[in-house]
Amino acid sequence: MPANGEHSREKINGEASDLKKERPISPRSNASSNSSTPSSKQLKENDKPSTPVSKSATPTSTGSATPGTSGGLKPVGKAPPLVAPALRTPLSMASPYPPFMPNDLASAGAAYANSMLHNNISPGAYRSPMGMPGFDPHAAHTRAPPLPIGGPIPGGKPAYSFHVSADGQMQPVPFPPDALIGPGIPRHARQINTLNHGEVVCAVTISNPTRHVYTGGKGCVKVWDISQPGNKSPVSQLDCLQRDNYIRSCKLLPDGQTLIVGGEASTLSIWDLAAPSPCIKAELSNISMLQPTPRIKAELTSSAPACYALAISPDSKVCFSCCSDGNIAVWDLHNQTLVRQFQGHTDGASCIDISPDGTKLWTGGLDNTVRSWDLRQGRQLQQHDFTSQIFSLGYCPTGEWLAVGMESSNVEVLHHTKPDKYQLHLHESCVLSLKFAYCGKWFVSTGKDNLLNAWRTPYGASIFQSKESSSVLSCDISADDKYIVTGSGDKKATVYEVIY
C-alpha cells in the first residue's frame, strides 16, 4: 500500500508522468487563504455552457484565522425561520456551470500558498515528479509498503493526507497496514464504456439494479443501457427545463421508476419512467406487450431561479432541493407541494446529502459553510465555517464521517460530532463532485483538474486515480459498489468497473 506521499496505488489508462504538476512548497492547513472569497468565474471555453449569468458577490467567511481550524464546528441553538416560497426574494442568478467554478488556478502552488511544511521533507521534494509506470488493467499489481507508524515519509515525497486536531495542529497521517486491503476495498478501476452525450454532462446517476445510466446536459437527460457493452446510443431522451438550460442534478427514487430533475430553472421535473405507451409495442409470439416510455407526471415550482443539487429521503416521500438563493426547499412528493424551506445559507446552496436513517441533512454553500439540519425538528443543528466555497459533499452511509470538496482544491473529512478532521491534498483545482461507496469504506472525488480520485475512509489513503480529458463535473457509484460513472466537460460520461 502507498505511504502518505505516494499518492495513488493505480493510475488508469497509462496516465502517469503528467498527472502531477510541480508540487507546491508546502500544503496549507486552511481551506484557502484568509482573504475574502473569490467570486465565481467562467470555465475554459471548451468546458463551459455558453449562458453566462451574473452572480452576487459571495460574503466573506466567518471562519477562524487560526491555522488548521478552517472547518470550525458551530452548534446552533436557535432554529432558522421557515419561509414560504412567495416570501423569499431570490438572490441574483448564479454564474455559468458550475455556478461556483472559478477560472483556471494559476498553479497548484496557488492552492497551497502560505502554508506549513512537514519537517521531514525538504522544500525541493515538493518539486519532484511523482510519475508511475503505465497502468495495465490486466497486469498483476504490486502494493507499496505501508508507512510505519510515526515514521518518516519514504523517498522524500510529500504527504498528502493530514490530521488536523481540535487545536489546529496538523500532522501527516501514518496509514495503517490494512489501509488498502481487505473486504470492500477496491484494487483499481478500469474504463469500460464511454457515453457520448453531446453536451457538457453536469449530472449523472445510476439505476439500482445497475442497468441504466442517466446523463444530464443542456436541456435534456439521456438514458443509457450499459448492460449491453456495445450499446453506443441512448435508449431514451427526456427533454427537461428549456433547451438552453443545463441540468444540474437528477435523482432516482429508490423504486427506480421515478426520476427528479433540477437545474437552471425555477421548476423541478418529476418523470414517470414506467409509464406505458400505446404507441410503442413489441410483438412476441403474437402477444402485444406495452413498453414503458418516460413521461413528465408533475412539475414543482419554487421562487429560486435555479436548483444546484437534489436529495431524496430514504422513504421516497420527500425531495430536498438546493436553491441558488441559499434556501433548501423541502417538497412533499405525494402531494407535490412545498412544505418547508430551510433558511441559513447566505449564498447559493451548492450540494446536499442525507443521512441513511433520513433524520439529518447536510448542505454546503457558496457562503463557505457546511450546515446540518434536524429533519424531525425542522431546525439547523451545526455550522462548519471554512475559508473556501463548498462545491460538493457526501455523508458516509455507515455514519460518523462527512467528506467535503472545496473550491480551494482540498478535500476535508469531518467527524459528525468531534472537532478533529482529515485534510487531503491531491486535487490541483476545484473539487466539483464527491460520492461515498455504499459500503462506506471509500469514496471518490472529481475535479476541474480532470481527475477522479478514490480515497480510503476516513483518512484518505489514495486507492486509485484516473485522469480524464476534461474537467470532471459529476459522479455516481452504483448501489453494489461495482461501477462508477463520471460526467465531464468534453460532453461525455465515462463508465468504470471497480475491480476488487
RAVENJO-V105491 format. One line per field, one symbol per residue. ss: DSSP state (H for helix, E for strand, L for the rest). phi: phi as a letter, one per 20 degrees, with the letter a starting at -180 (. if undefined). psi: psi as a letter, one per 20 degrees, with the letter a starting at -180 (. if undefined). Layout:
ss=???
phi=???
psi=???
This chain:
ss=LLLLLLLLLLEELLLLLLLLLLLLLLLLLLLLLLLLLLLLLLLLLLLLLLLLLLLLLLLLLLLLLLLLLLLEEEELLLLLLELLHHHLLLLLLLLLLLLLLLLLLLLHHHHLLLLLLLLLLLHHHHHLLLLLLLLLLLLLLLLLLLLLLLLLLHHHLLLLEEEELLLLLEEELLLLLLLLLLLLLLLEEEEEEEELLLLLLLEEEELLLLLEEEEELELEEEEEELLLLLLLLLLEEEELLLLLLEEEEEEELLLLLEEEEEELLLEEEEEELLLEEEEEEEEELLEEEEEELLEEEEEEELLLLLEEEEEELLLLLEEEEEELLLLEEEEELLLLEEEEEELLLLLLEEEEEELLLLLEEEEEELLLEEEEEELLLLEEEEEEELLLLEEEEEELLLLLEEEEEELLLLEEEEELLLLLEEEELLLLLLEEEEEELLLLLEEEEEELLLEEEEEELLLLLEEEEEELLLLEEEEEELLLLLEEEEEELLLLEEEEEEEL
phi=.fffqefafcddmmfbfdfdegffgafdeffafeffffffcefggeddfddfcfcffefffeffefgndfdfecfdedfffddfgfeeeffffffgfffdeffgffaffffcfldddffecfgfffdefcfcfgedfdefdedffffgfmefffmmeffcdcedefenfdcgeeffgegdcofndfeaccfcacdefocgeebbbdfcffbdddddcembdddceefdgefdcfeacdfcldgeeefdbbcefgfmdccdccafaedddddeedffcfedcdeblmdedfdfcfbfdacdddeefbdeacbdfgemecddcedfenfdeddeffelcedacedafebgedbbbcfgemdcddcccfemcdcdceffembfecbdecdbfddbbbdffenndcdcddffnfddddefceefbdcdccfdbgeebbbefffnebbcccbfemddddcefdengfebbcdeebgdebbbcffemdccccdcfembdcddeedd
psi=qqrnhniphqqpkjofhjhpapqrhqqrhqhrrjrqpqqqaqrqhiiqrkmqqqqqqpqqqjrqjppikhlqpoqohppqqppqhiippqrqqrrrqqikorrpqhrhhhikrlaqppiipqhhhijpqlrqqqpoiirqpqpqqqpqpjrrpqjjqqqipqporhjjppqqpoqqhkhkrrpioqgaqqpiqponhirpoiqqqprorogqppppcojqpqppojiohjoiqqiqpooqcrhjpqphqpppqhijippppqbmriqppppoijpqpiioqppoljppppqqpqqpiqpppriqiqphqqqpqhjjhqpppoqijiqopopohgilqpiqpppgpjapohrqqqqhijiqqpqqrijkqpqqpoihilrpgrppprkqqphqrqpphjrgqppppqhiiqppoqqihqirrqppnhqjaqohqqpqqhiiirrqqqrijjqoppqppiikppgrppoairpohqqqpqhjkiqppqprikkrqppqppp.
